[in-house]
Structure formats: structure tokens, C-alpha cells
């Protein structure tokens, strides 16, 4: 460091900058520069950076100009200046959170738009989570885009319902094509154009985009994509026309300003391109590529007029002489459209720097004269002032001045406004300068929805809890489950649904459900009423009670079941859906179908197998008597009444207690004298013998050990049924005693 510069002061300046006090840092650097006989480039850069970060852009330009005169600037050295200008623009003209939120296709409600591309769903595919996306978004054709791994709505893994090619949701696909034919056709053409673009067939892709725009002129996404193709084909005039329309109608779309900047750069209008690049950075500070391009242009504008352009600049910038690049007169107007641009070489306004300060600084800072010591002796003051004015006017005419007016016109209006006057014939045909009549979805198209558009092909009623299969067909959840009970194939196309059945991924199709809820509320209310009436009827545990005809069951005793018949799959599922989790168990009867007495079972757990079979863990609860027999959907039902033991008092009760204790002791002796093998089998299947109860009549069904003993004793079903039907605990105990005496006499000695 030369004499006159204090290392301690420089360290203080660096600490002030780290603490965010950029103004103090700039003052220290200025004081150090004034101590030098000749300015030092590094100090000029540091002062310019501090001033830029402090928001004093006009003063920062002085320091950067001085540094440029001492040595060619590099683009990366102008980062703070670019960020400061963009930050100032962002704070003055943009909303609090300027994001491209208005990216959905005009007029469409959010639910009809793909959560990935934010446009009308095209060939909607329903995933395992129940959300629907465009097939092209789910499995992109482009090699630079990986397949979607998580649902953008719920965050779950975006597993497909089918392992192969994604199948289109038949109901949603046909509905969207019928209700919105123009938009759907435009989206189809757009996807075809994208495929052609990916294979570098640019001219056919351009024709497809133009055809799509004829169908949907208000779709600014299509304009952007067509403009990108024009830019790749180096047709910058047409690319600029498309970008102008997007920027005028969607002022917060960063991609629109990026396309406009690229087109202007291609046309050699670098100063205008700089404004658009800065606008992009203001909208999205993370656009590193835009920052780099803005820094390159600024770096070029700081070059002395007699020097060649830096070799690292992009080709469009290098194709014009430095003198032409410094003509700023056409930037004096805030309108940057081609029709309003004047390319004359008139001189800059002398107040350019003050305009810059007013446009970019939060506080008005008077322009300070350049310190003579900071200007090198070999550089002309006139050259420095001309370059500074050029950049100042460029920055003072950033396209944020009319942003609020543009934003208000783009928030709900789908008209193509402010069309450039220099459109060629093809562009004029595809984007006519007139009001575009678009569909008002809520008032025109969706009002025409009918319940027949959402009719289940199995029950012929409105979808209730619609579920889409891997083959793309939609059914009511309950209807689909009943079909899969009988056959693991789609009821319509007969495709094998074994894997779908195994995973039991029965998630509601949310879009179908939401459309029904929103546009068919009365029909849905009627459909729900029917469903609730059915559930209420199924929940009645005295009338039409489902009966499983299989084996004997007893109160408090576990009864595991292997369910494989379709009728019993339905019965078990209904008992779970109603919340009762109960059904009756009876043994078969040759004359009536099932016996007149049985036991209610309660489901404790169900384990399903991939082929639809299940193991149901149940336990006995209450005894009942059948009043009448019936059937429902293939399984047996009955009207029943519940049984309870008659209670006794006085001497009868004392006699009952003595009998209870005596029979229990007799049963305990019998069980303990069994061989170990038989005893272990009984314990593994029925558990340990319940203890003796102090109050035999405390339970309506009697002591639990009686039912455990009946379950393990070697009795025929008819004998067990007779004891089950008894409502006298005394008679039941006497019957058990007779059985125990008989069994113990028959035991081999």
C-alpha cells in the first residue's frame, strides 16, 4: 500500500462494511483516496462497492468510472452495483413478494390446472395419492428433466397406480376435452411443439405454437415458448414482439423480461437489454445468469471509447462499436417498445445522474462533484462524463415506472393490450389486436355439468368417494371393493388389478370429488343421504343383522376366522364401515340355513392378503335368538333378540353359589389332569382358564369360565348349542357337571 494510506483505517472500513454501515466505509475510503497523489484502483472499487450497497448509486458510478479509467473492469467486480440497483427497484415498484403467482392459464379455476405446469390438465393421470397431473408432467419426455418423485400437492411419493405407462383418467380426460375443446386442443398442440423442440425441429415447432395461439390467443405461456424458439432461430424481432406482449400483460413474469432481454441483446440494443436484465434481477434475485449478463453490459459501458470490447462479452454485444453503444438518447423515454424507440445520436440530458438518483435511491442524495484527485490525468473528463451519463440514463429509465399500471391491467383482464406495431404478418394473424373472448369457466362451461358426467358404471348413481383404478377407470369406492371381492379385474376393461388389490391403495380422486362438491351440491347431498340411510340400516344390531354361518361361538371366547368367500368379504367390510364391528355367528341348519341361536362377534383386527382373503380376529360378546331369517347381497341376515340369564335370590341364590363353586372345582381338576400335549393345545388356542368369580350373576351371560369350558370340552355342536340357548345359570352348570362326569369316566386310566 502506498504512503498516505492507513492500514488501520482500511481495517475500520472493512469492519464497518461487515457491520452493514456502508456509508461510513465509503467515507473512510474517500478520505484515504484524498491522501493519495494518484488514485488507486482497488480503493476506488471498494468505495464504489460501499456506495452501491448504501444505495448511493450516482456516487458509486463516479467511483466505478474512476476505477475503469485506471484499469479495465471485470464483470464480477460490478456485482454490488447490479444488486443495489435491482434491490432499489424491487423496494420501490414491486409488491412485497413478487412471485409469478398469476401463472395459471387465464380464467381457469386452480383445481383444473396441473400443480406442476399450472396449465389446463392435459391427459390427466391420477396417482396413488389421489391427485391428478398432466401425463407429460409426471413422466417428462425431455432428457434434462427427471421423472417426478413426489406429489407437488401432498408431498407423498408420486407412485403410479400402474407400473407401466401412466394411464389417463378416462372420466376427467373426456370431461376436460368436452367442456374446454379450444384450450385442450391448444395444450395438445403445445405438447407436440415441445416434443419437436426437444428434437431440434424448430420450424415445425414454431408452426405448432402459432396454431395453438390461434386457438388460445390469451395464453402467455404459449407466447413465451414461441418467443424462445424465435430466439433460438435468431429471429430476434419476432422474439421481441412476443416478449413485449407478455411483459405488458404479465409484468411480474420473470421469464418474459428474460426473453425480452435476450432479444434486445440479439438486436444489439444492449442498453435496453440492461434494463430488462436488471428488472429480472429485481423480480428474482436468484437469477445468476441474468446478473452475469447485466454485469457484462455495465462492464462494457464503463470501457473507454477508444478500447476494444472485452473478449468475454457475448457475441451480440461485441458486434457493435463502443461509440454506438454509448448513444443514450433513445433511453430518455420510459417506453421501450420498438415503435417508440428513437435511434438518433442526440446528446444525453445533463440531469441524467439526478434522474438516476431519484429512480434508485431511497433518500435523495445530491450529486457530488468528482474529487480531482480521483480522476486520472491521462483520461478525458469529457469521456468520463459521457460514459457516466450513458449508464445513468439507462438506469434511470428502468421499466418499473409503469409497473403498477401494468399490474392492475393484468390481474384480471385477458385482453391483448399494447401490441407492438411492427408485427410481421404471421404474428399479426396469430395475435389479432382485438379483445379476446375467452371462456368464463365458472359461468359458462362448468355450469353445464350434470350428474351423468360423474355416474358410476356399477351402481348407475353419482360417484360417492370416487376411486380411479390403474387402468384409468373411476368407480365408487364401495362398488369397486365389491367387484374386487369376486374378481381381481377391472369391471370395464377386464385389466388385471391384482397388484392394486394387494396394496389396497384406494385413495379418493380429489379432483373428481372437488368438482362434484362444487358444481353438483344438491345431487351430492341426495347421494350422501342415500348412503347414510344404508349405513344406518346396516348399523342396526337387531334387524337384518349379518350372520356368518360357520362354527359355534361363545361369549368372551376368541373366534379367529379365515374369510375368503366374496359375500363374507363384503359382510366383514360393512361391519367395519358402520363402526359397529359386529356380526352374528351361527352354525348351519339343514332346514333353515342356520340355527335359531348364536353369538354376536366383535372384530378386533383384520389382516388382508394380496389376493383379497383376510384373517379376522373376533371375540364373542352376546347371545341371541333368531326371530326371522333373511338375506342381503348374498349373505344371511336375521332379526334377533338378545338373551340374558335369569337372576335368582334368597335360598336359590345360595344354592346357585354352592353349585357354581363345586362345578368350577370339578372343571379345574379335569383340566389339570389332562396330558401335557392336550393341555398346551388348549392353552395356545383358547388361552388360560378364567378364574372363579365371586359373584356368579354379575354378568348377563354368566361366568366366563363356563363358556371357556364349553369351548374346550369334546362336545358336538348341537349339544353346545343347547347349552348356549339356556337362560338359567343353574341349568347350564348342571349340564356342564354331567358332561364333566361323562368325560372323566371315559378317560383311560
Residue pairs with C-beta under 8 A, 6 or more apart in sequence:
1 7
1 10
2 36
2 40
4 32
4 35
4 36
4 37
5 32
5 35
5 36
5 40
5 43
6 32
9 28
9 31
9 32
10 28
10 32
12 28
13 24
13 25
13 28
13 29
13 32
13 46
13 50
14 25
16 22
16 24
16 25
16 28
17 25
17 50
17 53
22 50
22 51
22 53
22 54
23 50
23 54
23 56
25 46
25 50
26 47
26 50
26 51
26 54
26 56
26 59
29 43
29 46
29 47
29 50
30 47
30 371
32 43
33 39
33 40
33 43
33 44
33 47
33 371
33 373
33 374
34 371
34 373
36 43
36 373
37 373
38 373
38 376
39 66
39 70
39 373
39 374
39 375
39 376
40 70
41 67
41 70
41 71
44 63
44 64
44 66
44 67
44 70
44 374
45 63
45 64
45 67
45 77
47 63
48 60
48 61
48 62
48 63
48 64
48 67
48 80
48 81
49 60
49 80
49 81
51 57
51 59
51 60
51 63
52 60
52 80
52 81
52 83
52 84
52 85
53 80
53 84
55 84
55 87
55 88
55 360
55 361
55 362
55 363
56 357
56 361
56 365
57 81
57 84
57 85
57 88
57 356
57 357
57 360
57 361
57 395
58 353
58 354
58 356
58 357
58 361
58 365
58 367
58 392
59 365
59 367
59 368
60 81
60 84
61 81
61 353
61 356
61 388
61 391
61 392
62 368
62 370
62 374
62 388
63 374
64 73
64 78
64 81
64 302
65 302
65 384
65 387
65 388
66 370
66 374
66 375
66 376
66 384
67 73
67 77
68 302
68 303
68 304
68 387
69 304
69 375
69 376
69 379
69 384
70 376
72 303
72 307
72 310
73 299
73 302
73 303
74 299
75 292
75 295
75 296
75 298
75 299
75 312
76 295
77 299
78 295
78 298
78 299
78 302
79 291
79 295
81 298
82 278
82 281
82 291
82 294
82 295
82 298
83 281
83 285
83 291
84 360
85 278
85 360
85 395
85 398
86 278
86 281
86 282
86 285
87 282
87 285
88 359
88 360
88 361
88 362
89 278
89 279
89 282
89 359
89 360
89 398
89 400
90 98
90 282
90 283
90 285
91 362
92 359
92 362
92 400
93 282
93 400
93 401
93 403
93 404
94 252
94 282
94 283
94 400
94 403
95 252
95 407
98 252
98 282
98 283
99 252
100 252
100 253
100 254
100 255
101 252
102 250
102 252
102 253
102 410
102 411
103 118
103 221
103 253
104 110
104 113
104 118
104 119
105 113
105 118
105 119
105 120
105 183
105 216
105 219
105 221
106 218
106 219
106 220
106 414
106 438
107 218
107 414
107 438
107 439
107 440
107 441
108 119
108 120
108 183
108 441
109 441
109 442
109 446
111 511
111 514
111 515
111 518
112 120
112 121
112 176
112 441
112 511
113 119
113 120
113 121
114 120
114 121
114 122
114 124
114 132
114 133
114 134
114 137
115 131
115 133
115 151
115 152
115 153
116 133
116 134
116 137
116 138
116 148
116 152
117 134
117 137
119 134
119 187
119 221
120 176
120 180
120 183
120 184
120 187
121 132
121 133
121 134
121 172
121 176
121 511
122 134
122 135
122 136
122 184
122 187
122 188
122 191
123 134
123 135
123 136
123 168
123 173
124 132
124 133
124 134
124 135
124 168
124 169
124 172
124 173
124 176
124 511
125 132
125 133
125 134
125 135
125 138
125 160
125 166
125 167
125 168
125 169
125 472
126 132
126 161
126 169
126 172
126 468
126 472
126 509
126 511
127 133
127 138
127 151
127 158
127 159
127 160
127 161
128 156
128 158
128 159
128 160
128 161
128 503
128 505
128 507
129 151
129 153
129 154
129 156
129 158
129 507
130 468
130 507
130 508
130 509
130 510
131 151
131 153
131 154
131 510
131 511
132 169
132 172
132 509
132 510
132 511
133 148
133 152
133 158
135 166
135 168
136 191
136 194
137 148
138 147
138 148
138 158
138 160
138 166
139 147
139 148
139 165
139 166
140 146
140 147
140 148
141 194
141 195
141 198
142 194
142 198
143 198
148 158
149 157
149 158
150 156
150 157
150 158
151 157
151 158
160 166
160 470
161 167
161 468
161 469
161 470
161 500
161 505
162 470
162 471
163 499
167 470
167 471
167 472
168 472
169 468
169 472
169 474
169 509
170 472
170 473
170 474
171 453
171 454
171 466
171 468
171 473
171 474
171 512
172 509
172 511
172 512
173 472
175 453
176 184
177 184
179 445
179 446
179 448
179 449
180 439
180 441
180 445
182 215
182 216
182 439
183 215
183 216
183 439
185 212
185 215
186 212
186 213
186 215
186 216
186 219
186 222
187 212
189 208
189 209
189 211
189 212
189 215
190 208
190 209
190 212
190 221
190 222
190 225
192 208
193 204
193 205
193 206
193 208
193 209
193 212
193 225
193 229
194 205
194 225
196 202
196 204
196 205
196 208
197 205
197 225
197 229
202 229
202 232
202 233
203 233
205 229
206 226
206 229
206 230
206 233
209 222
209 225
209 226
209 229
210 226
210 426
210 430
212 219
212 222
213 219
213 222
213 223
213 226
213 430
213 431
214 429
214 430
216 222
216 438
217 416
217 430
217 431
217 432
217 436
218 414
218 415
218 416
218 436
218 438
220 245
220 246
220 249
220 250
220 253
220 256
223 242
223 243
223 245
223 246
223 431
224 242
224 243
224 246
224 253
224 255
224 256
224 259
226 242
227 238
227 239
227 241
227 242
227 243
227 246
227 259
227 263
228 239
228 259
230 236
230 238
230 239
230 242
230 263
231 239
231 259
231 262
231 263
231 266
234 266
236 263
236 264
236 266
236 267
237 263
237 267
237 338
237 422
237 424
238 424
238 427
239 259
239 262
239 263
239 266
240 260
240 263
240 264
240 267
240 338
240 420
241 338
241 420
241 422
241 423
241 424
241 427
242 259
242 427
243 256
243 257
243 259
243 260
243 263
244 260
244 337
244 338
244 418
244 420
245 416
245 418
245 419
245 420
245 431
246 253
246 255
246 256
246 259
246 260
247 253
247 256
247 257
247 260
247 399
247 406
248 406
248 417
248 418
249 406
249 409
249 410
249 416
249 417
249 418
250 256
250 410
251 403
251 406
251 407
251 410
252 283
252 407
254 280
254 283
254 284
254 287
257 276
257 279
257 280
257 283
257 399
258 276
258 280
258 287
258 290
260 276
261 273
261 276
261 277
261 280
261 290
261 293
262 273
264 270
264 272
264 273
264 276
265 273
265 293
265 314
265 316
265 317
266 316
267 316
268 316
268 317
268 319
268 320
269 341
270 297
270 300
270 301
270 316
270 317
270 320
270 325
271 297
271 301
271 325
271 328
271 331
271 390
271 394
272 331
272 336
272 341
273 293
273 297
274 294
274 297
274 298
274 301
274 394
275 331
275 336
275 394
275 395
275 397
275 398
275 399
276 336
276 399
277 290
277 291
277 293
277 294
277 297
278 294
278 395
278 398
279 398
279 399
279 400
280 287
280 290
281 287
281 290
281 291
281 294
282 400
284 290
293 314
296 310
296 312
296 313
296 314
296 317
297 317
298 391
299 310
299 313
300 309
300 310
300 313
300 317
300 322
300 325
301 325
301 326
301 387
301 390
301 391
301 394
302 387
302 391
303 309
303 310
303 322
304 322
304 379
304 383
304 387
305 322
305 323
305 326
305 383
305 386
305 387
306 322
307 322
308 322
309 317
309 318
309 322
311 318
317 325
326 386
326 387
326 390
327 343
327 344
327 345
328 348
328 352
328 389
328 390
328 393
328 394
329 342
329 344
329 345
329 346
329 347
329 348
330 341
330 342
330 343
330 344
331 393
331 394
331 397
332 348
332 349
332 393
332 397
333 340
333 342
333 397
334 397
334 399
334 401
334 402
336 397
336 399
337 418
337 420
338 420
338 421
338 422
339 420
339 421
339 422
348 386
348 389
348 390
348 392
348 393
349 355
349 389
349 393
350 389
352 389
352 392
352 393
352 396
353 367
353 388
353 389
353 392
354 367
355 392
355 393
355 396
355 397
356 392
356 393
356 395
356 396
357 364
357 365
357 367
358 364
358 396
359 395
359 396
359 397
359 398
359 401
360 395
360 396
370 384
375 381
375 384
409 417
414 436
414 438
415 435
415 436
416 431
416 432
416 433
416 434
416 436
419 431
419 433
423 431
439 445
446 515
446 519
447 519
449 515
449 519
449 520
450 520
451 462
451 520
451 523
454 462
454 463
454 466
454 512
454 515
454 516
454 520
455 461
455 462
455 463
456 462
456 463
456 464
456 466
456 474
456 475
456 476
456 479
457 473
457 475
457 491
457 492
458 475
458 476
458 479
458 480
458 482
458 483
458 491
459 476
459 479
461 476
461 527
461 530
462 516
462 520
462 523
462 524
462 526
462 527
463 474
463 475
463 476
463 512
463 513
463 516
464 476
464 477
464 478
464 527
464 528
464 531
465 476
465 477
465 478
465 508
465 513
466 474
466 475
466 476
466 477
466 508
466 509
466 512
466 513
466 516
467 474
467 475
467 476
467 477
467 480
467 506
467 507
467 508
467 509
468 474
468 509
468 512
469 475
469 480
469 490
469 495
469 497
469 500
470 495
470 497
470 499
470 500
471 490
471 492
471 493
471 495
471 497
473 490
473 491
473 492
473 493
474 509
474 512
475 483
475 491
477 506
477 508
478 577
480 491
480 506
481 506
481 570
481 573
482 570
482 633
483 491
484 497
484 501
484 612
485 566
485 569
485 570
485 612
486 566
488 496
488 497
488 498
488 501
488 611
488 612
489 495
489 496
489 497
490 497
498 610
498 611
501 610
501 611
501 612
502 610
502 611
504 608
516 523
516 524
517 524
535 577
535 578
537 544
538 544
538 574
538 577
538 578
539 578
539 579
539 580
541 580
541 582
541 600
542 639
542 640
542 641
542 642
543 639
544 630
544 632
544 637
544 638
544 639
545 583
545 584
545 600
545 624
545 637
545 638
545 639
545 640
546 571
546 574
546 575
546 583
546 584
546 632
546 635
546 636
546 637
547 583
547 584
547 585
547 586
547 594
547 598
547 635
547 636
547 637
547 638
548 561
548 568
548 571
548 583
548 584
548 585
548 586
548 601
548 635
549 586
549 587
549 588
549 593
549 594
549 636
550 561
550 585
550 587
551 559
551 585
551 587
551 717
552 585
552 587
552 599
552 711
552 717
552 720
552 721
552 724
553 559
553 585
553 598
553 599
553 601
553 618
553 620
554 599
554 620
554 707
554 708
554 710
554 711
554 720
554 724
555 599
555 620
555 621
555 622
555 623
555 701
555 704
555 707
556 619
556 620
556 690
556 701
556 704
556 707
556 708
557 619
557 620
557 686
557 707
557 708
557 711
558 617
558 618
558 619
558 620
558 686
558 687
559 585
559 601
559 618
559 619
559 620
560 615
560 616
560 617
560 618
561 615
561 616
561 618
562 613
562 614
562 615
562 616
563 569
563 572
563 613
563 614
563 615
563 616
564 612
564 613
566 634
567 633
567 634
567 635
568 635
569 612
569 614
570 633
570 634
570 635
571 583
571 635
572 583
572 603
572 606
572 614
572 616
575 581
575 582
575 583
575 603
576 603
576 606
581 602
581 603
582 600
582 601
582 602
582 603
582 621
583 600
583 601
583 603
584 598
584 599
584 600
584 601
584 624
584 638
584 640
585 598
585 599
585 600
585 601
585 618
585 620
586 594
586 595
586 597
586 598
586 626
586 638
587 594
587 595
587 598
587 717
587 721
588 594
588 595
589 595
589 596
592 629
593 629
593 636
594 626
594 629
594 636
594 638
595 626
595 721
596 625
596 626
596 725
597 623
597 624
597 625
597 626
597 643
597 721
597 724
597 725
598 623
598 624
598 626
598 640
598 724
599 620
599 621
599 622
599 623
599 624
599 724
600 620
600 621
600 622
600 623
600 624
600 642
601 618
601 619
601 620
601 621
602 618
602 619
602 620
602 621
603 616
603 617
603 618
604 617
604 618
604 619
605 616
605 617
606 614
606 615
606 616
606 617
607 614
607 615
607 617
608 614
609 615
620 707
622 642
622 643
622 700
622 701
623 642
623 643
623 701
623 724
623 725
624 640
624 641
624 642
624 643
625 640
625 641
625 643
625 725
626 638
626 639
626 640
627 638
627 639
627 640
627 641
628 638
628 639
629 636
629 637
629 638
630 636
630 637
630 638
630 639
631 637
643 701
643 725
643 727
644 700
644 701
644 727
645 697
645 700
645 701
645 702
645 727
645 728
645 729
646 727
646 728
646 729
647 697
648 656
648 697
648 730
652 730
653 697
655 730
656 696
656 697
656 729
656 730
656 733
657 696
659 730
659 733
659 734
660 692
660 693
660 696
660 703
660 729
660 733
661 692
662 737
663 733
663 736
663 737
663 740
664 692
664 703
664 705
666 737
666 740
667 689
667 705
667 709
667 736
667 740
668 689
670 740
670 743
670 744
671 679
671 682
671 689
671 712
674 682
682 712
686 708
686 711
686 712
687 708
689 705
689 708
689 709
690 703
690 704
690 705
690 708
691 705
692 703
692 705
693 699
693 703
693 704
693 705
696 702
696 703
696 729
697 729
701 707
702 729
702 732
703 729
706 732
706 733
706 736
709 736
710 720
710 723
710 724
710 736
713 736
713 739
713 740
713 743
714 743
715 739
719 739
722 735
723 732
723 735
723 736
726 732
726 735
